[in-house]
């Protein structure tokens, strides 16, 4: 997870390096906007408010019961 203050975060070299060097499956870039959207393969911009819903950080995760 990476956090950005920008209203429209972009895929950065540091995110690509983290994916490769750390062997991450995916990265969520948390930002203050309202829309969830892809930034690249395995990288997604995710609204900050998403963190208030258990299990909603990554698509396909089931919310906790």
Number of C-alpha atoms within 10 A of each C-alpha: 13 11 15 14 10 11 11 13 18 16 15 9 9 9 18 16 12 13 17 11 9 8 9 12 10 16 22 20 24 23 22 17 16 13 12 17 13 14 18 13 12 13 20 23 27 29 20 18 14 17 12 9 10 12 15 16 23 13 10 8 10 11 10 8 5
